């Protein structure tokens, strides 16, 4: 069920079955309504390597909010985000 993109995904649905999800597969599910709030709510359950492959709402705010969680090697190869010189300079020590 965790990878089913046809479910009516919401924070409420995820909370209802929080202990039953396969979080690796759920973190890959492109149909989830990904947002900073959703990730914050399930920060400890999320599979951070798999989130890098998901359709997250990539932004500087998202990257900064979870700065210590990212695998920076993998993140740097993410083609879904528009990298800029300013962004590279902001995180150059990572």
Biopython code that builds the backbone (N, CA, C, O; Angstrom):
import numpy as np
from Bio.PDB.StructureBuilder import StructureBuilder

atoms = [
    (1, "UNK", "N", (0.812, -1.204, 0.000)),
    (1, "UNK", "CA", (0.000, 0.000, 0.000)),
    (1, "UNK", "C", (0.857, 1.271, 0.000)),
    (1, "UNK", "O", (0.438, 2.302, -0.526)),
    (2, "UNK", "N", (2.030, 1.199, 0.576)),
    (2, "UNK", "CA", (2.867, 2.385, 0.720)),
    (2, "UNK", "C", (3.271, 3.004, -0.608)),
    (2, "UNK", "O", (3.544, 4.203, -0.678)),
    (3, "UNK", "N", (3.313, 2.199, -1.659)),
    (3, "UNK", "CA", (3.702, 2.734, -2.964)),
    (3, "UNK", "C", (2.500, 2.972, -3.878)),
    (3, "UNK", "O", (2.675, 3.314, -5.047)),
    (4, "UNK", "N", (1.294, 2.797, -3.365)),
    (4, "UNK", "CA", (0.081, 2.975, -4.155)),
    (4, "UNK", "C", (-0.168, 4.466, -4.391)),
    (4, "UNK", "O", (-0.465, 5.208, -3.455)),
    (5, "UNK", "N", (-0.047, 4.889, -5.628)),
    (5, "UNK", "CA", (-0.232, 6.303, -5.955)),
    (5, "UNK", "C", (-1.696, 6.698, -6.107)),
    (5, "UNK", "O", (-2.005, 7.880, -6.255)),
    (6, "UNK", "N", (-2.601, 5.720, -6.072)),
    (6, "UNK", "CA", (-4.025, 6.008, -6.256)),
    (6, "UNK", "C", (-4.764, 6.294, -4.948)),
    (6, "UNK", "O", (-5.928, 6.696, -4.973)),
    (7, "UNK", "N", (-4.113, 6.095, -3.824)),
    (7, "UNK", "CA", (-4.772, 6.376, -2.544)),
    (7, "UNK", "C", (-4.989, 7.882, -2.385)),
    (7, "UNK", "O", (-4.243, 8.675, -2.959)),
    (8, "UNK", "N", (-5.996, 8.282, -1.616)),
    (8, "UNK", "CA", (-6.242, 9.709, -1.370)),
    (8, "UNK", "C", (-5.291, 10.221, -0.280)),
    (8, "UNK", "O", (-5.706, 10.445, 0.857)),
    (9, "UNK", "N", (-4.037, 10.402, -0.629)),
    (9, "UNK", "CA", (-2.995, 10.722, 0.341)),
    (9, "UNK", "C", (-3.254, 12.040, 1.056)),
    (9, "UNK", "O", (-3.639, 13.037, 0.445)),
    (10, "UNK", "N", (-3.032, 12.016, 2.361)),
    (10, "UNK", "CA", (-3.142, 13.210, 3.205)),
    (10, "UNK", "C", (-2.363, 12.930, 4.487)),
    (10, "UNK", "O", (-2.033, 11.782, 4.783)),
    (11, "UNK", "N", (-2.076, 13.969, 5.229)),
    (11, "UNK", "CA", (-1.404, 13.782, 6.516)),
    (11, "UNK", "C", (-2.266, 12.911, 7.419)),
    (11, "UNK", "O", (-1.749, 12.059, 8.142)),
    (12, "UNK", "N", (-3.580, 13.122, 7.382)),
    (12, "UNK", "CA", (-4.489, 12.333, 8.228)),
    (12, "UNK", "C", (-4.410, 10.844, 7.902)),
    (12, "UNK", "O", (-4.379, 10.015, 8.811)),
    (13, "UNK", "N", (-4.376, 10.500, 6.626)),
    (13, "UNK", "CA", (-4.279, 9.091, 6.235)),
    (13, "UNK", "C", (-2.954, 8.497, 6.702)),
    (13, "UNK", "O", (-2.919, 7.384, 7.227)),
    (14, "UNK", "N", (-1.886, 9.226, 6.514)),
    (14, "UNK", "CA", (-0.571, 8.727, 6.931)),
    (14, "UNK", "C", (-0.534, 8.560, 8.449)),
    (14, "UNK", "O", (-0.024, 7.556, 8.947)),
    (15, "UNK", "N", (-1.064, 9.527, 9.184)),
    (15, "UNK", "CA", (-1.099, 9.429, 10.649)),
    (15, "UNK", "C", (-1.921, 8.235, 11.119)),
    (15, "UNK", "O", (-1.548, 7.556, 12.076)),
    (16, "UNK", "N", (-3.027, 7.984, 10.452)),
    (16, "UNK", "CA", (-3.919, 6.899, 10.878)),
    (16, "UNK", "C", (-3.219, 5.544, 10.873)),
    (16, "UNK", "O", (-3.476, 4.708, 11.739)),
    (17, "UNK", "N", (-2.342, 5.327, 9.908)),
    (17, "UNK", "CA", (-1.652, 4.042, 9.781)),
    (17, "UNK", "C", (-0.134, 4.209, 9.937)),
    (17, "UNK", "O", (0.649, 3.450, 9.364)),
    (18, "UNK", "N", (0.256, 5.195, 10.709)),
    (18, "UNK", "CA", (1.663, 5.593, 10.848)),
    (18, "UNK", "C", (2.609, 4.430, 11.142)),
    (18, "UNK", "O", (3.715, 4.385, 10.602)),
    (19, "UNK", "N", (2.199, 3.508, 11.972)),
    (19, "UNK", "CA", (3.091, 2.406, 12.352)),
    (19, "UNK", "C", (3.058, 1.245, 11.363)),
    (19, "UNK", "O", (3.821, 0.289, 11.505)),
    (20, "UNK", "N", (2.195, 1.317, 10.382)),
    (20, "UNK", "CA", (2.050, 0.208, 9.438)),
    (20, "UNK", "C", (2.694, 0.448, 8.078)),
    (20, "UNK", "O", (2.854, -0.495, 7.302)),
    (21, "UNK", "N", (3.064, 1.679, 7.776)),
    (21, "UNK", "CA", (3.635, 1.980, 6.466)),
    (21, "UNK", "C", (5.035, 1.406, 6.316)),
    (21, "UNK", "O", (5.773, 1.262, 7.291)),
    (22, "UNK", "N", (5.380, 1.088, 5.101)),
    (22, "UNK", "CA", (6.760, 0.785, 4.728)),
    (22, "UNK", "C", (7.353, 2.147, 4.360)),
    (22, "UNK", "O", (7.121, 2.655, 3.263)),
    (23, "UNK", "N", (8.112, 2.728, 5.275)),
    (23, "UNK", "CA", (8.559, 4.111, 5.105)),
    (23, "UNK", "C", (9.551, 4.290, 3.968)),
    (23, "UNK", "O", (9.656, 5.384, 3.414)),
    (24, "UNK", "N", (10.275, 3.248, 3.609)),
    (24, "UNK", "CA", (11.157, 3.354, 2.443)),
    (24, "UNK", "C", (10.319, 3.565, 1.184)),
    (24, "UNK", "O", (10.594, 4.461, 0.385)),
    (25, "UNK", "N", (9.298, 2.733, 1.019)),
    (25, "UNK", "CA", (8.426, 2.858, -0.158)),
    (25, "UNK", "C", (7.577, 4.130, -0.101)),
    (25, "UNK", "O", (7.373, 4.795, -1.116)),
    (26, "UNK", "N", (7.093, 4.453, 1.076)),
    (26, "UNK", "CA", (6.283, 5.660, 1.220)),
    (26, "UNK", "C", (7.100, 6.898, 0.853)),
    (26, "UNK", "O", (6.583, 7.824, 0.228)),
    (27, "UNK", "N", (8.359, 6.912, 1.238)),
    (27, "UNK", "CA", (9.227, 8.048, 0.942)),
    (27, "UNK", "C", (9.495, 8.197, -0.548)),
    (27, "UNK", "O", (9.879, 9.273, -1.006)),
    (28, "UNK", "N", (9.298, 7.137, -1.298)),
    (28, "UNK", "CA", (9.464, 7.173, -2.755)),
    (28, "UNK", "C", (8.172, 7.515, -3.489)),
    (28, "UNK", "O", (8.197, 7.796, -4.687)),
    (29, "UNK", "N", (7.054, 7.493, -2.789)),
    (29, "UNK", "CA", (5.753, 7.648, -3.435)),
    (29, "UNK", "C", (5.579, 9.068, -3.981)),
    (29, "UNK", "O", (5.534, 10.037, -3.223)),
    (30, "UNK", "N", (5.483, 9.169, -5.298)),
    (30, "UNK", "CA", (5.372, 10.466, -5.971)),
    (30, "UNK", "C", (4.012, 11.132, -5.767)),
    (30, "UNK", "O", (3.867, 12.329, -6.013)),
    (31, "UNK", "N", (3.013, 10.365, -5.318)),
    (31, "UNK", "CA", (1.658, 10.903, -5.175)),
    (31, "UNK", "C", (1.411, 11.590, -3.834)),
    (31, "UNK", "O", (0.383, 12.245, -3.657)),
    (32, "UNK", "N", (2.328, 11.451, -2.900)),
    (32, "UNK", "CA", (2.122, 12.103, -1.607)),
    (32, "UNK", "C", (2.154, 13.620, -1.775)),
    (32, "UNK", "O", (2.873, 14.134, -2.632)),
    (33, "UNK", "N", (1.380, 14.338, -0.962)),
    (33, "UNK", "CA", (1.368, 15.802, -1.043)),
    (33, "UNK", "C", (2.573, 16.386, -0.295)),
    (33, "UNK", "O", (2.421, 17.024, 0.747)),
    (34, "UNK", "N", (3.757, 16.158, -0.838)),
    (34, "UNK", "CA", (4.984, 16.547, -0.151)),
    (34, "UNK", "C", (5.013, 18.045, 0.126)),
    (34, "UNK", "O", (4.688, 18.865, -0.732)),
    (35, "UNK", "N", (5.408, 18.371, 1.340)),
    (35, "UNK", "CA", (5.557, 19.761, 1.783)),
    (35, "UNK", "C", (6.505, 19.748, 2.978)),
    (35, "UNK", "O", (6.795, 18.692, 3.539)),
    (36, "UNK", "N", (6.975, 20.911, 3.354)),
    (36, "UNK", "CA", (7.827, 20.995, 4.543)),
    (36, "UNK", "C", (7.053, 20.491, 5.759)),
    (36, "UNK", "O", (7.607, 19.779, 6.595)),
    (37, "UNK", "N", (5.772, 20.857, 5.860)),
    (37, "UNK", "CA", (4.951, 20.423, 7.003)),
    (37, "UNK", "C", (4.831, 18.907, 7.061)),
    (37, "UNK", "O", (4.935, 18.320, 8.138)),
    (38, "UNK", "N", (4.615, 18.272, 5.929)),
    (38, "UNK", "CA", (4.499, 16.815, 5.893)),
    (38, "UNK", "C", (5.816, 16.162, 6.301)),
    (38, "UNK", "O", (5.828, 15.212, 7.084)),
    (39, "UNK", "N", (6.906, 16.666, 5.775)),
    (39, "UNK", "CA", (8.212, 16.094, 6.117)),
    (39, "UNK", "C", (8.523, 16.324, 7.593)),
    (39, "UNK", "O", (9.034, 15.425, 8.261)),
    (40, "UNK", "N", (8.222, 17.512, 8.111)),
    (40, "UNK", "CA", (8.445, 17.777, 9.538)),
    (40, "UNK", "C", (7.650, 16.812, 10.409)),
    (40, "UNK", "O", (8.163, 16.305, 11.406)),
    (41, "UNK", "N", (6.414, 16.561, 10.038)),
    (41, "UNK", "CA", (5.553, 15.690, 10.837)),
    (41, "UNK", "C", (6.103, 14.274, 10.926)),
    (41, "UNK", "O", (5.977, 13.620, 11.962)),
    (42, "UNK", "N", (6.718, 13.795, 9.838)),
    (42, "UNK", "CA", (7.210, 12.419, 9.792)),
    (42, "UNK", "C", (8.730, 12.370, 9.613)),
    (42, "UNK", "O", (9.265, 11.446, 9.001)),
    (43, "UNK", "N", (9.403, 13.364, 10.150)),
    (43, "UNK", "CA", (10.852, 13.502, 9.967)),
    (43, "UNK", "C", (11.627, 12.270, 10.420)),
    (43, "UNK", "O", (12.581, 11.863, 9.758)),
    (44, "UNK", "N", (11.234, 11.681, 11.525)),
    (44, "UNK", "CA", (11.994, 10.536, 12.036)),
    (44, "UNK", "C", (11.661, 9.234, 11.317)),
    (44, "UNK", "O", (12.463, 8.301, 11.328)),
    (45, "UNK", "N", (10.499, 9.160, 10.698)),
    (45, "UNK", "CA", (10.121, 7.944, 9.979)),
    (45, "UNK", "C", (10.591, 7.954, 8.527)),
    (45, "UNK", "O", (10.831, 6.895, 7.946)),
    (46, "UNK", "N", (10.722, 9.122, 7.949)),
    (46, "UNK", "CA", (11.062, 9.239, 6.529)),
    (46, "UNK", "C", (12.397, 8.573, 6.223)),
    (46, "UNK", "O", (13.314, 8.570, 7.043)),
    (47, "UNK", "N", (12.481, 8.017, 5.035)),
    (47, "UNK", "CA", (13.733, 7.451, 4.537)),
    (47, "UNK", "C", (14.390, 8.557, 3.710)),
    (47, "UNK", "O", (13.978, 8.828, 2.583)),
    (48, "UNK", "N", (15.404, 9.185, 4.276)),
    (48, "UNK", "CA", (15.990, 10.382, 3.680)),
    (48, "UNK", "C", (16.682, 10.118, 2.354)),
    (48, "UNK", "O", (16.704, 10.995, 1.490)),
    (49, "UNK", "N", (17.241, 8.947, 2.174)),
    (49, "UNK", "CA", (17.839, 8.614, 0.877)),
    (49, "UNK", "C", (16.759, 8.517, -0.187)),
    (49, "UNK", "O", (16.959, 8.968, -1.315)),
    (50, "UNK", "N", (15.629, 7.940, 0.155)),
    (50, "UNK", "CA", (14.523, 7.795, -0.800)),
    (50, "UNK", "C", (13.835, 9.135, -1.067)),
    (50, "UNK", "O", (13.376, 9.382, -2.182)),
    (51, "UNK", "N", (13.762, 9.992, -0.062)),
    (51, "UNK", "CA", (13.156, 11.309, -0.286)),
    (51, "UNK", "C", (13.884, 12.080, -1.382)),
    (51, "UNK", "O", (13.272, 12.856, -2.116)),
    (52, "UNK", "N", (15.185, 11.864, -1.485)),
    (52, "UNK", "CA", (15.955, 12.547, -2.523)),
    (52, "UNK", "C", (15.509, 12.141, -3.923)),
    (52, "UNK", "O", (15.775, 12.853, -4.891)),
    (53, "UNK", "N", (14.837, 11.006, -4.032)),
    (53, "UNK", "CA", (14.345, 10.521, -5.320)),
    (53, "UNK", "C", (12.881, 10.884, -5.542)),
    (53, "UNK", "O", (12.326, 10.592, -6.601)),
    (54, "UNK", "N", (12.256, 11.513, -4.564)),
    (54, "UNK", "CA", (10.830, 11.830, -4.636)),
    (54, "UNK", "C", (10.591, 13.192, -5.268)),
    (54, "UNK", "O", (11.519, 13.965, -5.506)),
    (55, "UNK", "N", (9.327, 13.456, -5.530)),
    (55, "UNK", "CA", (8.939, 14.733, -6.140)),
    (55, "UNK", "C", (8.699, 15.774, -5.048)),
    (55, "UNK", "O", (7.588, 16.280, -4.888)),
    (56, "UNK", "N", (9.738, 16.080, -4.315)),
    (56, "UNK", "CA", (9.631, 17.068, -3.246)),
    (56, "UNK", "C", (9.487, 18.462, -3.843)),
    (56, "UNK", "O", (9.916, 18.696, -4.973)),
    (57, "UNK", "N", (8.892, 19.389, -3.103)),
    (57, "UNK", "CA", (8.793, 20.774, -3.570)),
    (57, "UNK", "C", (10.126, 21.485, -3.307)),
    (57, "UNK", "O", (10.233, 22.298, -2.390)),
    (58, "UNK", "N", (11.128, 21.170, -4.116)),
    (58, "UNK", "CA", (12.486, 21.650, -3.872)),
    (58, "UNK", "C", (12.544, 23.171, -3.822)),
    (58, "UNK", "O", (12.022, 23.867, -4.693)),
    (59, "UNK", "N", (13.194, 23.659, -2.778)),
    (59, "UNK", "CA", (13.398, 25.095, -2.590)),
    (59, "UNK", "C", (14.568, 25.266, -1.633)),
    (59, "UNK", "O", (14.971, 24.322, -0.954)),
    (60, "UNK", "N", (15.101, 26.461, -1.585)),
    (60, "UNK", "CA", (16.181, 26.750, -0.646)),
    (60, "UNK", "C", (15.680, 26.548, 0.783)),
    (60, "UNK", "O", (16.426, 26.070, 1.638)),
    (61, "UNK", "N", (14.422, 26.908, 1.048)),
    (61, "UNK", "CA", (13.854, 26.738, 2.394)),
    (61, "UNK", "C", (13.815, 25.266, 2.789)),
    (61, "UNK", "O", (14.137, 24.918, 3.925)),
    (62, "UNK", "N", (13.424, 24.409, 1.865)),
    (62, "UNK", "CA", (13.372, 22.972, 2.141)),
    (62, "UNK", "C", (14.773, 22.430, 2.411)),
    (62, "UNK", "O", (14.984, 21.683, 3.367)),
    (63, "UNK", "N", (15.713, 22.803, 1.577)),
    (63, "UNK", "CA", (17.085, 22.318, 1.751)),
    (63, "UNK", "C", (17.651, 22.807, 3.082)),
    (63, "UNK", "O", (18.260, 22.030, 3.817)),
    (64, "UNK", "N", (17.457, 24.081, 3.396)),
    (64, "UNK", "CA", (17.963, 24.630, 4.657)),
    (64, "UNK", "C", (17.285, 24.001, 5.874)),
    (64, "UNK", "O", (17.948, 23.706, 6.868)),
    (65, "UNK", "N", (15.978, 23.795, 5.801)),
    (65, "UNK", "CA", (15.236, 23.262, 6.952)),
    (65, "UNK", "C", (15.753, 21.900, 7.382)),
    (65, "UNK", "O", (15.794, 21.591, 8.573)),
    (66, "UNK", "N", (16.149, 21.085, 6.406)),
    (66, "UNK", "CA", (16.603, 19.728, 6.705)),
    (66, "UNK", "C", (18.081, 19.547, 6.350)),
    (66, "UNK", "O", (18.511, 18.460, 5.964)),
    (67, "UNK", "N", (18.837, 20.616, 6.484)),
    (67, "UNK", "CA", (20.243, 20.648, 6.083)),
    (67, "UNK", "C", (21.065, 19.498, 6.655)),
    (67, "UNK", "O", (21.944, 18.970, 5.973)),
    (68, "UNK", "N", (20.797, 19.109, 7.878)),
    (68, "UNK", "CA", (21.594, 18.049, 8.505)),
    (68, "UNK", "C", (21.122, 16.650, 8.134)),
    (68, "UNK", "O", (21.786, 15.669, 8.468)),
    (69, "UNK", "N", (20.004, 16.545, 7.460)),
    (69, "UNK", "CA", (19.447, 15.239, 7.094)),
    (69, "UNK", "C", (19.891, 14.739, 5.715)),
    (69, "UNK", "O", (19.942, 13.531, 5.483)),
    (70, "UNK", "N", (20.208, 15.648, 4.813)),
    (70, "UNK", "CA", (20.489, 15.266, 3.425)),
    (70, "UNK", "C", (21.804, 14.524, 3.264)),
    (70, "UNK", "O", (22.777, 14.785, 3.971)),
    (71, "UNK", "N", (21.810, 13.609, 2.333)),
    (71, "UNK", "CA", (23.055, 13.020, 1.836)),
    (71, "UNK", "C", (23.492, 13.980, 0.732)),
    (71, "UNK", "O", (22.950, 13.949, -0.372)),
    (72, "UNK", "N", (24.462, 14.822, 1.029)),
    (72, "UNK", "CA", (24.822, 15.913, 0.123)),
    (72, "UNK", "C", (25.415, 15.424, -1.189)),
    (72, "UNK", "O", (25.278, 16.098, -2.210)),
    (73, "UNK", "N", (26.054, 14.296, -1.188)),
    (73, "UNK", "CA", (26.594, 13.739, -2.430)),
    (73, "UNK", "C", (25.440, 13.428, -3.388)),
    (73, "UNK", "O", (25.485, 13.782, -4.566)),
    (74, "UNK", "N", (24.423, 12.771, -2.872)),
    (74, "UNK", "CA", (23.257, 12.426, -3.688)),
    (74, "UNK", "C", (22.463, 13.675, -4.054)),
    (74, "UNK", "O", (22.033, 13.820, -5.198)),
    (75, "UNK", "N", (22.265, 14.569, -3.103)),
    (75, "UNK", "CA", (21.518, 15.797, -3.367)),
    (75, "UNK", "C", (22.173, 16.617, -4.476)),
    (75, "UNK", "O", (21.478, 17.203, -5.307)),
    (76, "UNK", "N", (23.484, 16.660, -4.493)),
    (76, "UNK", "CA", (24.179, 17.468, -5.500)),
    (76, "UNK", "C", (23.939, 16.961, -6.920)),
    (76, "UNK", "O", (24.127, 17.706, -7.882)),
    (77, "UNK", "N", (23.530, 15.713, -7.060)),
    (77, "UNK", "CA", (23.232, 15.165, -8.378)),
    (77, "UNK", "C", (21.760, 15.215, -8.739)),
    (77, "UNK", "O", (21.362, 14.705, -9.786)),
    (78, "UNK", "N", (20.945, 15.823, -7.886)),
    (78, "UNK", "CA", (19.503, 15.878, -8.118)),
    (78, "UNK", "C", (19.184, 16.850, -9.252)),
    (78, "UNK", "O", (19.439, 18.049, -9.141)),
    (79, "UNK", "N", (18.632, 16.330, -10.328)),
    (79, "UNK", "CA", (18.314, 17.153, -11.495)),
    (79, "UNK", "C", (16.962, 17.850, -11.373)),
    (79, "UNK", "O", (16.616, 18.679, -12.214)),
    (80, "UNK", "N", (16.202, 17.524, -10.342)),
    (80, "UNK", "CA", (14.879, 18.125, -10.156)),
    (80, "UNK", "C", (14.969, 19.533, -9.574)),
    (80, "UNK", "O", (13.979, 20.265, -9.568)),
    (81, "UNK", "N", (16.138, 19.914, -9.090)),
    (81, "UNK", "CA", (16.294, 21.237, -8.497)),
    (81, "UNK", "C", (17.166, 22.094, -9.389)),
    (81, "UNK", "O", (18.158, 21.618, -9.940)),
    (82, "UNK", "N", (16.799, 23.357, -9.533)),
    (82, "UNK", "CA", (17.575, 24.294, -10.348)),
    (82, "UNK", "C", (18.714, 24.858, -9.503)),
    (82, "UNK", "O", (18.516, 25.758, -8.687)),
    (83, "UNK", "N", (19.875, 24.326, -9.709)),
    (83, "UNK", "CA", (21.042, 24.769, -8.953)),
    (83, "UNK", "C", (21.511, 26.124, -9.469)),
    (83, "UNK", "O", (21.477, 26.388, -10.671)),
    (84, "UNK", "N", (21.941, 26.965, -8.561)),
    (84, "UNK", "CA", (22.456, 28.286, -8.914)),
    (84, "UNK", "C", (23.801, 28.478, -8.220)),
    (84, "UNK", "O", (24.146, 27.747, -7.291)),
    (85, "UNK", "N", (24.538, 29.453, -8.676)),
    (85, "UNK", "CA", (25.826, 29.774, -8.043)),
    (85, "UNK", "C", (25.595, 30.137, -6.575)),
    (85, "UNK", "O", (26.346, 29.704, -5.700)),
    (86, "UNK", "N", (24.565, 30.926, -6.310)),
    (86, "UNK", "CA", (24.263, 31.335, -4.931)),
    (86, "UNK", "C", (23.982, 30.123, -4.050)),
    (86, "UNK", "O", (24.447, 30.061, -2.912)),
    (87, "UNK", "N", (23.231, 29.171, -4.564)),
    (87, "UNK", "CA", (22.916, 27.971, -3.788)),
    (87, "UNK", "C", (24.175, 27.138, -3.548)),
    (87, "UNK", "O", (24.398, 26.643, -2.443)),
    (88, "UNK", "N", (24.979, 26.990, -4.570)),
    (88, "UNK", "CA", (26.227, 26.231, -4.425)),
    (88, "UNK", "C", (27.130, 26.902, -3.395)),
    (88, "UNK", "O", (27.715, 26.228, -2.548)),
    (89, "UNK", "N", (27.244, 28.225, -3.465)),
    (89, "UNK", "CA", (28.062, 28.950, -2.493)),
    (89, "UNK", "C", (27.494, 28.824, -1.082)),
    (89, "UNK", "O", (28.249, 28.709, -0.117)),
    (90, "UNK", "N", (26.168, 28.844, -0.960)),
    (90, "UNK", "CA", (25.526, 28.737, 0.358)),
    (90, "UNK", "C", (25.885, 27.430, 1.057)),
    (90, "UNK", "O", (26.052, 27.397, 2.276)),
    (91, "UNK", "N", (26.002, 26.354, 0.280)),
    (91, "UNK", "CA", (26.259, 25.040, 0.851)),
    (91, "UNK", "C", (27.612, 24.466, 0.431)),
    (91, "UNK", "O", (27.791, 23.248, 0.445)),
    (92, "UNK", "N", (28.560, 25.315, 0.060)),
    (92, "UNK", "CA", (29.832, 24.820, -0.461)),
    (92, "UNK", "C", (30.616, 23.962, 0.527)),
    (92, "UNK", "O", (31.421, 23.129, 0.109)),
    (93, "UNK", "N", (30.402, 24.145, 1.813)),
    (93, "UNK", "CA", (31.127, 23.348, 2.805)),
    (93, "UNK", "C", (30.506, 21.975, 3.008)),
    (93, "UNK", "O", (31.054, 21.158, 3.748)),
    (94, "UNK", "N", (29.389, 21.707, 2.375)),
    (94, "UNK", "CA", (28.723, 20.408, 2.499)),
    (94, "UNK", "C", (29.336, 19.489, 1.500)),
    (94, "UNK", "O", (28.942, 18.326, 1.408)),
]
sb = StructureBuilder()
sb.init_structure("model")
sb.init_model(0)
sb.init_chain("A")
sb.init_seg("    ")
for serial, (resi, resn, name, xyz) in enumerate(atoms, 1):
    if name == "N":
        sb.init_residue(resn, " ", resi, " ")
    sb.init_atom(name, np.array(xyz, "f"), 0.0, 1.0, " ", f" {name:<3s}", serial, name[0])
structure = sb.get_structure()
